[in-house]
Amino acid sequence: MKNGHSCVVLIAAAALLSGCGTTGKDGSDKATYYYSNKEATSRVAPVQPAPLAKANDAGPTGVARIIYFDFDKSQVKPEYRGVVEAHANYLKSRRNSKVSLEGNTDVRGGREYNLALGQRRSEAVRQALVLLGVSDSQIDPISWGAEKPASMEKTEQGYQLNRRVEFNYR
């Protein structure tokens, strides 16, 4: 009986591991594709700013709720420092407010890689807010990876809209 149980565990483990590959439909490695296309991303026009928050929304009024990231990067770009500072000032003045920082990626790269990249992006924004004096208990950094695209376009402009962190107040 003990050998039978061990055999079942080994078969289940092998089946699980065989499904963990990150190859594309054409047999290519998605990570290889992801890194081989970095040069193409540097020639894209910047993303247009997201709509500003309305007066009846939770969070700072008149401030963007989305910041965008470069391809395969998780550093907050200098042009979004003012947005992060405005959210930090709002959260510092309202200690009962909480915000979810939802990290997103484009579809290039494997599922696990994109979840980790989305998490690094949301953590980078969390760290910036904490450095500006926001209590860590007010911030919930999460990652959606490529699961919640803002654009379904398979163009560089579409991909660029998906590389983002969204501020969602609760």
MDTraj code that builds the backbone (N, CA, C; nanometers):
import mdtraj as md
import numpy as np

residues = "MET LYS ASN GLY HIS SER CYS VAL VAL LEU ILE ALA ALA ALA ALA LEU LEU SER GLY CYS GLY THR THR GLY LYS ASP GLY SER ASP LYS ALA THR TYR TYR TYR SER ASN LYS GLU ALA THR SER ARG VAL ALA PRO VAL GLN PRO ALA PRO LEU ALA LYS ALA ASN ASP ALA GLY PRO THR GLY VAL ALA ARG ILE ILE TYR PHE ASP PHE ASP LYS SER GLN VAL LYS PRO GLU TYR ARG GLY VAL VAL GLU ALA HIS ALA ASN TYR LEU LYS SER ARG ARG ASN SER LYS VAL SER LEU GLU GLY ASN THR ASP VAL ARG GLY GLY ARG GLU TYR ASN LEU ALA LEU GLY GLN ARG ARG SER GLU ALA VAL ARG GLN ALA LEU VAL LEU LEU GLY VAL SER ASP SER GLN ILE ASP PRO ILE SER TRP GLY ALA GLU LYS PRO ALA SER MET GLU LYS THR GLU GLN GLY TYR GLN LEU ASN ARG ARG VAL GLU PHE ASN TYR ARG".split()
xyz = np.array([
    [0.0824, -0.1199, 0.0000],
    [0.0000, 0.0000, 0.0000],
    [0.0865, 0.1259, 0.0000],
    [0.1946, 0.1223, 0.0759],
    [0.2814, 0.2381, 0.0836],
    [0.3465, 0.2667, -0.0520],
    [0.3897, 0.1611, -0.1242],
    [0.4490, 0.1804, -0.2561],
    [0.3462, 0.2339, -0.3555],
    [0.2228, 0.1883, -0.3464],
    [0.1164, 0.2366, -0.4341],
    [0.0903, 0.3847, -0.4135],
    [0.0917, 0.4289, -0.2895],
    [0.0716, 0.5703, -0.2573],
    [0.1872, 0.6538, -0.3118],
    [0.3093, 0.6066, -0.2955],
    [0.4264, 0.6782, -0.3452],
    [0.4210, 0.6908, -0.4966],
    [0.3766, 0.5856, -0.5635],
    [0.3670, 0.5864, -0.7093],
    [0.2654, 0.6911, -0.7556],
    [0.1514, 0.6993, -0.6892],
    [0.0488, 0.7958, -0.7249],
    [0.1015, 0.9382, -0.7051],
    [0.1734, 0.9618, -0.5966],
    [0.2303, 1.0940, -0.5694],
    [0.3301, 1.1304, -0.6780],
    [0.4165, 1.0369, -0.7176],
    [0.5155, 1.0640, -0.8214],
    [0.4493, 1.0944, -0.9558],
    [0.3450, 1.0203, -0.9901],
    [0.2750, 1.0435, -1.1166],
    [0.2082, 1.1810, -1.1146],
    [0.1454, 1.2170, -1.0029],
    [0.0809, 1.3481, -0.9911],
    [0.1835, 1.4607, -1.0012],
    [0.2981, 1.4431, -0.9368],
    [0.4034, 1.5453, -0.9420],
    [0.4555, 1.5606, -1.0843],
    [0.4749, 1.4504, -1.1552],
    [0.5238, 1.4565, -1.2924],
    [0.4229, 1.5267, -1.3827],
    [0.2946, 1.4980, -1.3641],
    [0.1905, 1.5628, -1.4444],
    [0.1873, 1.7123, -1.4176],
    [0.2013, 1.7494, -1.2923],
    [0.2013, 1.8901, -1.2558],
    [0.3193, 1.9622, -1.3175],
    [0.4371, 1.9051, -1.3088],
    [0.5567, 1.9682, -1.3631],
    [0.5542, 1.9764, -1.5144],
    [0.4946, 1.8802, -1.5799],
    [0.4904, 1.8835, -1.7259],
    [0.4023, 1.9967, -1.7767],
    [0.3082, 2.0456, -1.6968],
    [0.2212, 2.1549, -1.7375],
    [0.2766, 2.2912, -1.7047],
    [0.3976, 2.3004, -1.6508],
    [0.4515, 2.4283, -1.6058],
    [0.5368, 2.4984, -1.7095],
    [0.5445, 2.4504, -1.8305],
    [0.6277, 2.5147, -1.9314],
    [0.5717, 2.6493, -1.9709],
    [0.6545, 2.7330, -2.0271],
    [0.6111, 2.8639, -2.0709],
    [0.6374, 2.8802, -2.2200],
    [0.6072, 2.7781, -2.2971],
    [0.6277, 2.7892, -2.4407],
    [0.5023, 2.8421, -2.5064],
    [0.5217, 2.9161, -2.6123],
    [0.4110, 2.9714, -2.6864],
    [0.3521, 2.8683, -2.7809],
    [0.2452, 2.9064, -2.8506],
    [0.1791, 2.8157, -2.9435],
    [0.2732, 2.7733, -3.0557],
    [0.3664, 2.8618, -3.0903],
    [0.4601, 2.8289, -3.1972],
    [0.5813, 2.7521, -3.1459],
    [0.5819, 2.7145, -3.0178],
    [0.6923, 2.6386, -2.9609],
    [0.8037, 2.7247, -2.9057],
    [0.7923, 2.8575, -2.9199],
    [0.8983, 2.9450, -2.8710],
    [0.8835, 2.9674, -2.7213],
    [0.9921, 2.9960, -2.6574],
    [0.9927, 3.0258, -2.5151],
    [0.9436, 3.1693, -2.4981],
    [0.8371, 3.1905, -2.4198],
    [0.7804, 3.3243, -2.4037],
    [0.8795, 3.4214, -2.3409],
    [0.9596, 3.3739, -2.2483],
    [1.0584, 3.4629, -2.1858],
    [1.1598, 3.5085, -2.2898],
    [1.2014, 3.4182, -2.3783],
    [1.2950, 3.4555, -2.4836],
    [1.2324, 3.5598, -2.5740],
    [1.1064, 3.5401, -2.6116],
    [1.0358, 3.6373, -2.6946],
    [1.0281, 3.7716, -2.6238],
    [0.9963, 3.7675, -2.4959],
    [0.9812, 3.8884, -2.4154],
    [1.1086, 3.9716, -2.4185],
    [1.2209, 3.9066, -2.3936],
    [1.3476, 3.9786, -2.3895],
    [1.3993, 4.0153, -2.5278],
    [1.3661, 3.9380, -2.6300],
    [1.4158, 3.9674, -2.7640],
    [1.3445, 4.0872, -2.8254],
    [1.2337, 4.1310, -2.7681],
    [1.1580, 4.2425, -2.8235],
    [1.1742, 4.3710, -2.7440],
    [1.2719, 4.3796, -2.6580],
    [1.2928, 4.5002, -2.5775],
    [1.3242, 4.6216, -2.6644],
    [1.4021, 4.6036, -2.7708],
    [1.4425, 4.7160, -2.8549],
    [1.3224, 4.7836, -2.9194],
    [1.2222, 4.7074, -2.9586],
    [1.1054, 4.7626, -3.0256],
    [1.0277, 4.8558, -2.9346],
    [1.0348, 4.8363, -2.8047],
    [0.9542, 4.9153, -2.7120],
    [1.0091, 5.0552, -2.6907],
    [1.1331, 5.0807, -2.7227],
    [1.1912, 5.2117, -2.6960],
    [1.1471, 5.3155, -2.7984],
    [1.0815, 5.2747, -2.9076],
    [1.0423, 5.3675, -3.0129],
    [0.8949, 5.4063, -3.0060],
    [0.8259, 5.3736, -2.8995],
    [0.6828, 5.3980, -2.8895],
    [0.6574, 5.5340, -2.8250],
    [0.5566, 5.6026, -2.8743],
    [0.5187, 5.7310, -2.8161],
    [0.4692, 5.7108, -2.6743],
    [0.4861, 5.8099, -2.5866],
    [0.4420, 5.7953, -2.4478],
    [0.2907, 5.7759, -2.4370],
    [0.2502, 5.7124, -2.3299],
    [0.1084, 5.6860, -2.3024],
    [0.0394, 5.8164, -2.2664],
    [-0.0834, 5.8307, -2.3138],
    [-0.1643, 5.9458, -2.2761],
    [-0.2108, 5.9284, -2.1321],
    [-0.2136, 6.0339, -2.0519],
    [-0.2548, 6.0212, -1.9123],
    [-0.3972, 5.9693, -1.8997],
    [-0.4195, 5.8968, -1.7918],
    [-0.5520, 5.8420, -1.7627],
    [-0.6448, 5.9549, -1.7189],
    [-0.7757, 5.9332, -1.7287],
    [-0.8700, 6.0347, -1.6816],
    [-0.8483, 6.0645, -1.5335],
    [-0.8729, 6.1879, -1.4969],
    [-0.8558, 6.2293, -1.3582],
    [-0.9748, 6.1863, -1.2740],
    [-0.9502, 6.1722, -1.1444],
    [-1.0561, 6.1334, -1.0509],
    [-1.1596, 6.2455, -1.0399],
    [-1.2852, 6.2077, -1.0205],
    [-1.3934, 6.3037, -1.0037],
    [-1.4097, 6.3371, -0.8564],
    [-1.4805, 6.4435, -0.8285],
    [-1.4975, 6.4909, -0.6914],
    [-1.5676, 6.3897, -0.6018],
    [-1.6569, 6.3068, -0.6562],
    [-1.7302, 6.2125, -0.5713],
    [-1.6575, 6.0781, -0.5561],
    [-1.5426, 6.0608, -0.6175],
    [-1.4637, 5.9387, -0.6028],
    [-1.3811, 5.9449, -0.4746],
    [-1.3540, 5.8269, -0.4154],
    [-1.2589, 5.8230, -0.3041],
    [-1.1209, 5.8457, -0.3634],
    [-1.0360, 5.9101, -0.2880],
    [-0.9020, 5.9420, -0.3372],
    [-0.8920, 6.0889, -0.3730],
    [-0.7738, 6.1338, -0.4061],
    [-0.7546, 6.2757, -0.4368],
    [-0.8278, 6.3159, -0.5648],
    [-0.8907, 6.4328, -0.5624],
    [-0.9652, 6.4845, -0.6762],
    [-0.8692, 6.5447, -0.7782],
    [-0.8984, 6.5173, -0.9050],
    [-0.8193, 6.5776, -1.0116],
    [-0.6817, 6.5164, -1.0296],
    [-0.6601, 6.3961, -0.9784],
    [-0.5300, 6.3299, -0.9873],
    [-0.5474, 6.1973, -1.0608],
    [-0.4540, 6.1654, -1.1483],
    [-0.4593, 6.0395, -1.2225],
    [-0.4604, 5.9215, -1.1264],
    [-0.5288, 5.8142, -1.1640],
    [-0.5371, 5.6924, -1.0836],
    [-0.4504, 5.5803, -1.1401],
    [-0.3809, 5.6078, -1.2488],
    [-0.2992, 5.5059, -1.3145],
    [-0.1622, 5.5651, -1.3440],
    [-0.0583, 5.4859, -1.3158],
    [0.0757, 5.5228, -1.3614],
    [0.1265, 5.4089, -1.4483],
    [0.2036, 5.4453, -1.5493],
    [0.2493, 5.3496, -1.6486],
    [0.3986, 5.3215, -1.6334],
    [0.4382, 5.2053, -1.6823],
    [0.5762, 5.1592, -1.6696],
    [0.6341, 5.1241, -1.8062],
    [0.7662, 5.1314, -1.8141],
    [0.8360, 5.0891, -1.9348],
    [0.8357, 4.9372, -1.9431],
    [0.8649, 4.8869, -2.0604],
    [0.8706, 4.7436, -2.0860],
    [0.9668, 4.6750, -1.9896],
    [0.9185, 4.5745, -1.9186],
    [0.9975, 4.4918, -1.8280],
    [1.0615, 4.5719, -1.7142],
    [1.0028, 4.6832, -1.6772],
    [1.0560, 4.7682, -1.5700],
    [0.9539, 4.7809, -1.4581],
    [1.0068, 4.8073, -1.3381],
    [0.9178, 4.8281, -1.2239],
    [0.9519, 4.9566, -1.1484],
    [1.0366, 5.0405, -1.2045],
    [1.0689, 5.1670, -1.1406],
    [0.9640, 5.2718, -1.1781],
    [0.9223, 5.3499, -1.0776],
    [0.8270, 5.4581, -1.1031],
    [0.9002, 5.5649, -1.1833],
    [0.8437, 5.6010, -1.2975],
    [0.9068, 5.6991, -1.3855],
    [0.8950, 5.8390, -1.3246],
    [0.9952, 5.9240, -1.3491],
    [0.9942, 6.0593, -1.2911],
    [0.8680, 6.1391, -1.3207],
    [0.8078, 6.1200, -1.4372],
    [0.6886, 6.1990, -1.4699],
    [0.5675, 6.1645, -1.3835],
    [0.5749, 6.0544, -1.3066],
    [0.4635, 6.0153, -1.2196],
    [0.4893, 6.0468, -1.0727],
    [0.5983, 6.1120, -1.0424],
    [0.6266, 6.1465, -0.9017],
    [0.5186, 6.2363, -0.8434],
    [0.4712, 6.3325, -0.9208],
    [0.3655, 6.4219, -0.8728],
    [0.2367, 6.3471, -0.8428],
    [0.2045, 6.2476, -0.9244],
    [0.0850, 6.1660, -0.9014],
    [0.0993, 6.0884, -0.7712],
    [0.2149, 6.0258, -0.7527],
    [0.2393, 5.9482, -0.6303],
    [0.2369, 6.0406, -0.5086],
    [0.2954, 6.1596, -0.5189],
    [0.2944, 6.2548, -0.4068],
    [0.1524, 6.2991, -0.3722],
    [0.0689, 6.3211, -0.4726],
    [-0.0697, 6.3622, -0.4463],
    [-0.1457, 6.2515, -0.3731],
    [-0.1250, 6.1264, -0.4128],
    [-0.1894, 6.0145, -0.3438],
    [-0.1342, 6.0008, -0.2024],
    [-0.0057, 6.0225, -0.1853],
    [0.0551, 6.0149, -0.0521],
    [-0.0041, 6.1227, 0.0385],
    [-0.0171, 6.2445, -0.0100],
    [-0.0740, 6.3533, 0.0708],
    [-0.2187, 6.3225, 0.1092],
    [-0.2939, 6.2666, 0.0161],
    [-0.4324, 6.2297, 0.0451],
    [-0.4369, 6.1244, 0.1560],
    [-0.3566, 6.0202, 0.1420],
    [-0.3573, 5.9108, 0.2407],
    [-0.3061, 5.9573, 0.3774],
    [-0.2072, 6.0457, 0.3795],
    [-0.1558, 6.0956, 0.5082],
    [-0.2587, 6.1804, 0.5808],
    [-0.3419, 6.2507, 0.5060],
    [-0.4429, 6.3362, 0.5693],
    [-0.5706, 6.2590, 0.6050],
    [-0.5805, 6.1361, 0.5608],
    [-0.6976, 6.0519, 0.5889],
    [-0.6485, 5.9133, 0.6306],
    [-0.6104, 5.9013, 0.7547],
    [-0.5470, 5.7777, 0.8046],
    [-0.6390, 5.6560, 0.8005],
    [-0.7705, 5.6749, 0.7847],
    [-0.8624, 5.5614, 0.7744],
    [-0.8814, 5.5142, 0.6303],
    [-0.8302, 5.5902, 0.5352],
    [-0.8423, 5.5507, 0.3948],
    [-0.7432, 5.4407, 0.3624],
    [-0.7826, 5.3539, 0.2714],
    [-0.6963, 5.2456, 0.2257],
    [-0.6976, 5.2429, 0.0733],
    [-0.5854, 5.1999, 0.0167],
    [-0.5738, 5.1926, -0.1282],
    [-0.5144, 5.0579, -0.1690],
    [-0.5702, 5.0022, -0.2745],
    [-0.5103, 4.8844, -0.3378],
    [-0.4281, 4.9336, -0.4553],
    [-0.3067, 4.8867, -0.4646],
    [-0.2204, 4.9178, -0.5781],
    [-0.2172, 4.7936, -0.6662],
    [-0.2832, 4.8008, -0.7800],
    [-0.2999, 4.6838, -0.8653],
    [-0.2001, 4.6875, -0.9801],
    [-0.0981, 4.6010, -0.9702],
    [0.0059, 4.5929, -1.0717],
    [-0.0388, 4.5085, -1.1903],
    [-0.0107, 4.5571, -1.3099],
    [-0.0505, 4.4900, -1.4335],
    [0.0658, 4.4863, -1.5317],
    [0.0585, 4.3920, -1.6244],
    [0.1605, 4.3775, -1.7281],
    [0.0922, 4.3577, -1.8633],
    [0.1728, 4.3625, -1.9691],
    [0.1189, 4.3232, -2.0983],
    [0.1256, 4.1709, -2.1076],
    [0.0806, 4.1155, -2.2186],
    [0.0685, 3.9695, -2.2293],
    [0.1990, 3.8986, -2.2606],
    [0.3031, 3.9720, -2.2943],
    [0.4291, 3.9075, -2.3283],
    [0.4949, 3.8558, -2.2011],
    [0.5544, 3.7404, -2.2083],
    [0.6129, 3.6766, -2.0909],
    [0.5194, 3.5704, -2.0371],
    [0.5728, 3.4800, -1.9588],
    [0.4928, 3.3727, -1.9000],
    [0.4043, 3.4231, -1.7873],
    [0.3075, 3.3424, -1.7499],
    [0.2113, 3.3803, -1.6460],
    [0.2813, 3.4118, -1.5138],
    [0.3705, 3.3235, -1.4698],
    [0.4395, 3.3438, -1.3421],
    [0.5276, 3.4686, -1.3470],
    [0.5949, 3.4878, -1.4590],
    [0.6813, 3.6051, -1.4735],
    [0.5990, 3.7329, -1.4645],
    [0.4850, 3.7353, -1.5353],
    [0.4014, 3.8551, -1.5354],
    [0.3409, 3.8834, -1.3983],
    [0.3018, 3.7794, -1.3259],
    [0.2513, 3.8012, -1.1900],
    [0.3593, 3.8623, -1.1017],
    [0.4823, 3.8127, -1.1141],
    [0.5931, 3.8672, -1.0344],
    [0.6248, 4.0107, -1.0756],
    [0.6232, 4.0405, -1.2048],
    [0.6503, 4.1768, -1.2519],
    [0.5414, 4.2730, -1.2052],
    [0.4160, 4.2317, -1.2134],
    [0.3069, 4.3155, -1.1640],
    [0.3212, 4.3434, -1.0149],
    [0.3661, 4.2421, -0.9398],
    [0.3874, 4.2603, -0.7959],
    [0.5027, 4.3574, -0.7698],
    [0.6110, 4.3455, -0.8475],
    [0.7237, 4.4390, -0.8308],
    [0.6790, 4.5818, -0.8596],
    [0.5938, 4.5993, -0.9573],
    [0.5437, 4.7338, -0.9892],
    [0.4587, 4.7892, -0.8753],
    [0.3675, 4.7095, -0.8232],
    [0.2835, 4.7589, -0.7134],
    [0.3671, 4.7820, -0.5874],
    [0.4677, 4.6989, -0.5650],
    [0.5574, 4.7181, -0.4496],
    [0.6416, 4.8444, -0.4650],
    [0.6812, 4.8786, -0.5869],
    [0.7590, 5.0014, -0.6096],
    [0.6760, 5.1240, -0.5746],
    [0.5482, 5.1218, -0.6108],
    [0.4599, 5.2345, -0.5773],
    [0.4348, 5.2370, -0.4267],
    [0.4144, 5.1193, -0.3654],
    [0.3962, 5.1119, -0.2205],
    [0.5165, 5.1718, -0.1491],
    [0.6358, 5.1333, -0.1916],
    [0.7575, 5.1841, -0.1285],
    [0.7680, 5.3360, -0.1424],
    [0.7321, 5.3895, -0.2591],
    [0.7359, 5.5344, -0.2783],
    [0.6379, 5.6040, -0.1840],
    [0.5183, 5.5476, -0.1671],
    [0.4198, 5.6060, -0.0760],
    [0.4687, 5.6018, 0.0684],
    [0.5276, 5.4903, 0.1089],
    [0.5785, 5.4767, 0.2462],
    [0.6917, 5.5761, 0.2706],
    [0.7793, 5.5931, 0.1720],
    [0.8881, 5.6908, 0.1863],
    [0.8354, 5.8333, 0.1987],
    [0.7153, 5.8566, 0.1454],
    [0.6533, 5.9888, 0.1557],
    [0.5692, 6.0036, 0.2827],
    [0.5708, 5.9019, 0.3702],
    [0.5057, 5.9130, 0.5003],
    [0.3727, 5.8418, 0.5161],
    [0.3303, 5.7648, 0.4168],
    [0.2045, 5.6915, 0.4266],
    [0.2266, 5.5665, 0.5117],
    [0.1293, 5.5352, 0.5970],
    [0.1371, 5.4144, 0.6786],
    [0.1231, 5.2912, 0.5899],
    [0.2105, 5.1941, 0.6116],
    [0.2077, 5.0709, 0.5322],
    [0.0741, 4.9972, 0.5479],
    [0.0065, 5.0166, 0.6603],
    [-0.1219, 4.9483, 0.6838],
    [-0.2335, 5.0028, 0.5942],
    [-0.2128, 5.1167, 0.5298],
    [-0.3122, 5.1748, 0.4407],
    [-0.3000, 5.1238, 0.2972],
    [-0.1956, 5.0461, 0.2692],
    [-0.1624, 5.0094, 0.1314],
    [-0.1689, 4.8584, 0.1138],
    [-0.2334, 4.8161, 0.0046],
    [-0.2405, 4.6739, -0.0288],
    [-0.1875, 4.6543, -0.1713],
    [-0.0592, 4.6189, -0.1866],
    [-0.0057, 4.5971, -0.3211],
    [-0.0415, 4.4568, -0.3708],
    [-0.1016, 4.4491, -0.4893],
    [-0.1373, 4.3195, -0.5469],
    [-0.0967, 4.3169, -0.6943],
    [-0.0981, 4.1996, -0.7524],
    [-0.0649, 4.1845, -0.8930],
    [-0.1738, 4.1082, -0.9656],
    [-0.2088, 4.1586, -1.0822],
    [-0.2985, 4.0875, -1.1719],
    [-0.2198, 4.0280, -1.2876],
    [-0.0920, 4.0596, -1.2983],
    [-0.0157, 4.0126, -1.4137],
    [-0.0818, 4.0642, -1.5400],
    [-0.1087, 3.9750, -1.6341],
    [-0.1730, 4.0130, -1.7608],
    [-0.3226, 3.9811, -1.7603],
    [-0.3790, 3.9509, -1.6420],
    [-0.5180, 3.9038, -1.6324],
    [-0.6234, 4.0115, -1.6553],
    [-0.5913, 4.1390, -1.6345],
    [-0.6892, 4.2470, -1.6499],
    [-0.6357, 4.3523, -1.7475],
    [-0.6325, 4.3202, -1.8762],
    [-0.5764, 4.4158, -1.9718],
    [-0.6649, 4.5390, -1.9884],
    [-0.6005, 4.6532, -2.0052],
    [-0.6713, 4.7765, -2.0375],
    [-0.6945, 4.7843, -2.1876],
    [-0.6109, 4.7154, -2.2649],
    [-0.6222, 4.7127, -2.4097],
    [-0.6017, 4.5700, -2.4586],
    [-0.6810, 4.5313, -2.5561],
    [-0.6671, 4.3979, -2.6158],
    [-0.5836, 4.4030, -2.7438],
    [-0.5387, 4.5227, -2.7816],
    [-0.4590, 4.5380, -2.9036],
    [-0.3246, 4.4695, -2.8890],
    [-0.2835, 4.3981, -2.9912],
    [-0.1535, 4.3313, -2.9935],
    [-0.0526, 4.4211, -3.0646],
    [-0.0525, 4.5488, -3.0265],
    [0.0423, 4.6467, -3.0792],
    [0.1224, 4.7012, -2.9631],
    [0.2307, 4.7695, -2.9933],
    [0.3119, 4.8256, -2.8856],
    [0.2321, 4.9293, -2.8060],
    [0.1460, 5.0057, -2.8737],
    [0.0629, 5.1032, -2.8023],
    [-0.0352, 5.0328, -2.7090],
    [-0.0923, 4.9216, -2.7539],
    [-0.1823, 4.8444, -2.6686],
    [-0.1092, 4.7842, -2.5503],
    [0.0091, 4.7290, -2.5752],
    [0.0885, 4.6714, -2.4664],
    [0.1239, 4.7783, -2.3631],
    [0.1554, 4.8977, -2.4127],
    [0.1959, 5.0060, -2.3231],
    [0.0832, 5.0433, -2.2261],
    [-0.0405, 5.0385, -2.2706],
    [-0.1537, 5.0696, -2.1825],
    [-0.1710, 4.9656, -2.0725],
    [-0.1202, 4.8461, -2.0938],
    [-0.1353, 4.7385, -1.9961],
    [-0.0258, 4.7376, -1.8903],
    [0.0832, 4.8061, -1.9127],
    [0.1949, 4.8100, -1.8168],
    [0.1686, 4.9231, -1.7172],
    [0.0970, 4.8907, -1.6090],
    [0.0478, 4.9976, -1.5222],
    [0.0261, 4.9499, -1.3787],
    [0.0098, 5.0495, -1.2900],
    [-0.0413, 5.0272, -1.1549],
    [-0.1606, 5.1191, -1.1399],
    [-0.2705, 5.0639, -1.0925],
    [-0.3923, 5.1412, -1.0694],
    [-0.4113, 5.1630, -0.9192],
    [-0.4499, 5.2843, -0.8819],
    [-0.4841, 5.3182, -0.7433],
    [-0.6338, 5.2970, -0.7275],
    [-0.6742, 5.2048, -0.6418],
    [-0.8166, 5.1809, -0.6154],
    [-0.8434, 5.1970, -0.4667],
    [-0.9200, 5.3004, -0.4340],
    [-0.9502, 5.3305, -0.2933],
    [-1.0702, 5.2503, -0.2463],
    [-1.0621, 5.2119, -0.1175],
    [-1.1714, 5.1353, -0.0558],
    [-1.2271, 5.2139, 0.0606],
])
top = md.Topology()
chain = top.add_chain()
for i, resn in enumerate(residues, 1):
    res = top.add_residue(resn, chain, resSeq=i)
    for name in ("N", "CA", "C"):
        top.add_atom(name, md.element.get_by_symbol(name[0]), res)
traj = md.Trajectory(xyz[None], top)
